[in-house]
Amino acid sequence: MRTDFSRINRDKAVFDDIYALDDPRAYFSVLGDLDYMIPDVAEPVVRQILAAKASATSVKPIVLDVGCSYGINAAVHRFPLTFGGLRHRYARREMRAISSETLVRLDRYFYAAWPDVGLARFIGLDVSAPAISYAMGVGLLEQGIVADLEKEPLSTESARIIRSTDVVMSTGCIGYVTEKTFSKILDATEKSPWIISFVLRMFPFDSLAATFAKRGLVTERLTGATFIQRRFRDAEEFESTLAALAALGVDATGLESEGLFHADLILSRPESDARAAPLEDIVTVASGRGRPIGPRYVHVGGNGGLQIALEP
Ligand SMILES: C[S@@+](CC[C@H](N)C(=O)[O-])C[C@H]1O[C@@H](n2cnc3c(N)ncnc32)[C@H](O)[C@@H]1O
């Protein structure tokens, strides 16, 4: 059975215009106003999964971010930055006044000025050419592919870029993309990648899991934790989401019923990897991490070994 998310998507707010601009200012402003947070809340978990994946290799894995937009997942993973912090950068009136061209130039310096603390290298796929151009222009992505694999085949050049992918990830994108996109990606990868999916709970994952199973990948869903994506934009989006969840038999009590979209973490990978280290063993979710808190003691590694620092 083919996935058809169009019915569920019908009542979800459409933000196509902010994905297709030359820079991410409107993206941060519009999604930020709705408390979009999935890149931030996903990051500690992505880090743990990448650490598990990287433990078997001496080089950094290559992550293909599907629906990467302006490269925000790469930004929050590679640098000590957050969606929330970046949002404030672009909300400054001085930043709003400059051209996209100037912003790209400043952002290239901005990202180059942070230590890369990431466990992976990032490439990206998005249907938006301007978003990919920005993400590559500022140095967040090493390579970018502009394509709608729901509708078109993967070009030979894009297949070449994807070939060495170790991990495929997505936040806020399943629903726009289905197993059609993932099948084409998996056809092009030379190794069996791990696939990290943060999926809103109203989008059934069955067809994707079945597609992955045909390729020898088993799918695990983290139980006991969900990841907030954003607030509902209006009463209509709220009501239609609760109706979609009820139709699927998913209980929204205490989650979506509190006015927030929730995503599940789903990991698909070769069976031997899943058996060696089950998802519940590699991921721990610490509630409260990432909330604004006062100064705290942290360990800082350096030439002289571990030291204690007070981080403001
Ligand atoms: C809600 S945004 C999520 C962006 C990013 N992953 C994040 O969490 O900040 C959805 C993204 O999916 C992209 N998208 C929509 N349809 C797509 C398709 N068929 N193939 C690839 N990307 C698509 C949009 O252009 C947009 O950048």
The ligand as an SDF file (V2000), in Angstrom:
LIG
                    3D

 27 29  0  0  0  0  0  0  0  0999 V2000
    9.0510   22.0560    8.4190 C   0  0  0  0  0  0  0  0  0  0  0  0
   10.3950   22.2010    7.2960 S   0  0  0  0  0  0  0  0  0  0  0  0
   11.6090   21.3200    8.2190 C   0  0  0  0  0  0  0  0  0  0  0  0
   12.9970   21.8170    7.9620 C   0  0  0  0  0  0  0  0  0  0  0  0
   14.0850   21.2640    8.8820 C   0  0  0  0  0  0  0  0  0  0  0  0
   14.1920   19.8330    8.7580 N   0  0  0  0  0  0  0  0  0  0  0  0
   13.8480   21.6900   10.3020 C   0  0  0  0  0  0  0  0  0  0  0  0
   13.3480   20.8780   11.0980 O   0  0  0  0  0  0  0  0  0  0  0  0
   14.1670   22.8420   10.6500 O   0  0  0  0  0  0  0  0  0  0  0  0
   10.0030   21.1000    5.9650 C   0  0  0  0  0  0  0  0  0  0  0  0
   11.0160   21.0740    4.8340 C   0  0  0  0  0  0  0  0  0  0  0  0
   10.6750   20.0190    3.9210 O   0  0  0  0  0  0  0  0  0  0  0  0
   10.9440   20.4770    2.6150 C   0  0  0  0  0  0  0  0  0  0  0  0
   10.1830   19.6590    1.6540 N   0  0  0  0  0  0  0  0  0  0  0  0
    8.8560   19.7050    1.3680 C   0  0  0  0  0  0  0  0  0  0  0  0
    8.5650   18.7890    0.4130 N   0  0  0  0  0  0  0  0  0  0  0  0
    9.7240   18.1500    0.1100 C   0  0  0  0  0  0  0  0  0  0  0  0
   10.0770   17.1080   -0.8050 C   0  0  0  0  0  0  0  0  0  0  0  0
    9.1680   16.5340   -1.5790 N   0  0  0  0  0  0  0  0  0  0  0  0
   11.3680   16.7050   -0.8560 N   0  0  0  0  0  0  0  0  0  0  0  0
   12.3090   17.2850   -0.0730 C   0  0  0  0  0  0  0  0  0  0  0  0
   12.0310   18.2790    0.8030 N   0  0  0  0  0  0  0  0  0  0  0  0
   10.7570   18.7060    0.8960 C   0  0  0  0  0  0  0  0  0  0  0  0
   10.5270   21.9380    2.6360 C   0  0  0  0  0  0  0  0  0  0  0  0
   11.1020   22.6670    1.5490 O   0  0  0  0  0  0  0  0  0  0  0  0
   11.0710   22.3490    4.0020 C   0  0  0  0  0  0  0  0  0  0  0  0
   12.3730   22.8170    3.8950 O   0  0  0  0  0  0  0  0  0  0  0  0
  1  2  1  0
  2  3  1  0
  2 10  1  0
  3  4  1  0
  4  5  1  0
  5  6  1  0
  5  7  1  0
  7  8  2  0
  7  9  1  0
 10 11  1  0
 11 12  1  0
 11 26  1  0
 12 13  1  0
 13 14  1  0
 13 24  1  0
 14 15  1  0
 14 23  1  0
 15 16  2  0
 16 17  1  0
 17 18  1  0
 17 23  2  0
 18 19  1  0
 18 20  2  0
 20 21  1  0
 21 22  2  0
 22 23  1  0
 24 25  1  0
 24 26  1  0
 26 27  1  0
M  CHG  2   2   1   9  -1
M  END
$$$$
